[in-house]
């Protein structure tokens, strides 16, 4: 079905691999459309609980947008180009299932923006992050100017955005852009191990945690706490809540059904 991505499901984990190694997995319009199709499928697939998103080869997660497409954009076309990408990245962020970015090599421009749209990020030791759009005479277009300061703070984000400088995996971890740095050979196994831990928990509780954080970040604290209480109340009516509390009392592993 896909030309620019590889989509596989194993043990309830979907793995999406950006697959344009000859151009360091640059994000052209076709790749964005294929990502949309894959995540649309995942959203309704009850057989998938967690997603791992990575890049093919050992040099790049995604080294940015396709410059050949950018170079010919008109003002109106450029705006539509950005809005289309933002819609796909927003859908990834609001998927309702955890999306782990396993970042190998360069994650620049649109690649960094794609990683930031994921639920959290694990990086290999050779990973490099950056938003170098100012060097091309443009700003980030896929949400980078909004997600980056929310992740690392306004000052650090401003420095990265205005200089276009790249940061190493270690620096990205220090400033909170990534959660963990691992040797390259361990990147996917570590991501899979985290996915397995998540899958041991109640799927609806995981979904509502993602919603509480994502929506709450855009609210006042009191509004966010009201949302949290509402979601907590909804979960109290689920079969999984009854199973989880019963299993705890009976000192056995819970068997969640996502209901």
N, C-alpha and C positions, 0 to 999 in steps of 0.2 A: 504493500500500500504506500510505502514511503520511500523517497529517494535520498533525502538529506538527513534523516534521523533513523536510528534503529530502535524499535520498540519491542521489548520482551517482557513477559510476566513469568515469574517463578516463585513459588511458595508465598503467594499473595503480595509479592513485591514487584512493582513495575519498574523496569529500568529503561530510561530514555537516554540514548546516546546521540549527541550531535555528531554527524558523520560527514564532514567536509574537510578532512585532514589536509588536503592540498592547499586550502586557503585558511588554515588554522581554525576551522569550524566557524567561519564568519557567518553572521546572521543575515541572510538575504530574505526577501519577501516570501519566497517559497518555503524556506525553513520555518519562518514565523507561522505560516499557514499550517504546516505539518505539525508544529507544536500545538497549535489550537486544536487540530483534529484529534491528536493523541490525548490531550488533557480532557477534551469533551467526552471521549470514550471512557477515560478513567473515572470521571466524575460519577458516572452511572453504573460502573462495573463493581458490583458488590464483592467480586473476587479479588479486588485490589484494595489493600489497606494503607500502603505506604509507597511513595515514589522516590526513586533515586535518579537524579539528573546529572549527567556527566558529558565529557567530550571524548571523541575518539583520538587515539594516539597519545603521545606523552608530552606534547608541546603546548597544547591549548585546550582549555574548556571552551571558550569562544573568544576570539581575539577582536571582537567588535562587529559593527555592522559592515555590510558589503559596500566598500567605498565606491565601486562602479555605479551602484544604485544611488548612493547619496549625491554623487557629483552632478547628477542631472535633475535634481529635485527643483521644482518651482515652489514659490511661497505657499500656494494652496495645496499643491501635491505633498510638500514637506509636512505640512500640518496633518494631513490625512494619514501620511506614512507614520508619523509619530503616534497619532491617536490609535491607529490599528495595532501597533506594537504594544502600546500601553494597555489596551483592552485584553490582549492575550496574557500579558504579565500580571495584570490584575486578577484574571481568572485563575492563574497559577497560585497567586497569593491567597485567594479566597476559595481554593478548591474544596476545603473541608476535610482533606486528608494531608498528612505531613508530606512535604516535598523536600528531600535532602539534596542540596547541591554538593556534589563530590567534585571539587574544583582541582583539576590537574593542569598545571601550566598557566598560560595567559587567560585572564578574565578581564578584558578591557572594554570600555565603552558599553555597547549593548550586551556584551558578555558579562560584565560586572553587574549591569542592571538586571540581567536574567538571574544571576546568582542571588542578588538581593531580594528578588521577588519570591524566592524559595523560603520555606519555613525556617531553615537555618543552613549553615554552610560548614562543611568539613574540607580542609585544603591539604594538598600534598605539599611537601617541603619545597618543591619548585614552583609553586603557584605564585602568580603576580597579579595584583589588582590595580585598576586605575580607571579614571574617567578623563581621557585625553581629548575630549571633543573640542576644547578651546583651541587646540593646535590645528584644527581643521576649520576654524571660523564658525563653529556652531556650539550649541549647548547640548547636554544630554537630552534625548528625546523619548526614552522609554521609562521615565520615572526616576532616573538617577539623582536629579537635584532634590527630589522629595524623600526617597528612601535612605539615601546616604546620611543626611543629617539626623534622621530618626535612629539610625543604627550607631553612628560614631560621635554624634554631637555636631553642633553648628560650626564651631571653629575648625575642627579637623576636616569636616566635609568641605568647608570653604577653601582650605588650603589645597586639598586634592583637586577640587573642581577648577580652581583658578590657575593653578600651576600646571595641571595635567600630569603631574608626577605619578609614577607607579610606586606601589608599596609591596614589600615582600610578604610572604605568607606569615612570617613571624610578627611583622609590624601589623598586619591585618588582624592577627589574633590579639595583639596588645591593645588595639583601639576598639575591639569588639565587632569588627567586620566579619570575622570567622570565629567559630566556636572551638576548633581544634585543628592542630597541624600534625600530620602523620607522614611517615615515609611513603613514597609514591606507590610502592608495591602493596602497601596496607590500606590504601585509600578506599577501594570498594569493599574489602572485607570489614573495615571499621564502619563504613556506612551501613552495610548489611547487618552488622551486629547491633547498631543503634536501632535500625528498623525493626529487628526482631524484638528488642526490648519494648518498643512502642506497641507492637502488635500483641503483646501479652496483656495490654490494658484494654479497657472497654472502648470500642470504636466511637460510640456516641460521646463519651466523655472527652476523648481526644479531639473530636470534631468541635465540641463546644468550647474546649480550652483555646483552640485556634481562633474561634470566633470571638471569644471574650477578649483575647489579647489584641487581635487585629482591629476590631471595632472600638474597643476601649481606648486604644492609642489615639483615636480621633475625638475622644470625649473628655469632659472634665472627670476628675476622679470620682465624684459622687454619681455622675451618670454611668460611668464604667462599673461602679459597684452595684448599681441598680440592675444593669445588664447581667452582671455576674450572678446576682441573686435570682434573677428570672431564669437563667439557664440552669442554675443549681436546682431550682424547683422543678423544672421540666425533667431533669434527669432522675429526680426522686420517683417519678412515675414509670421508670423503665424496668424491664426485666433484668437488664444488666446490673442495675443498682441493687436489686434484691439478691441477685446471684453473688455480686461482689461482697456485700455485707455478710451474707450467709457463709460464703467461703472463708471469710476472715474469722468468723466466730467458730467455724468447724475446723480451722487450721489446715486448709487444703487450697491448692491452686484454683482460681476461679476459671470458669468456662464461659466466656462471653459470647453472645450471639449478635451483638449490634442491634438489639431490640429493647 
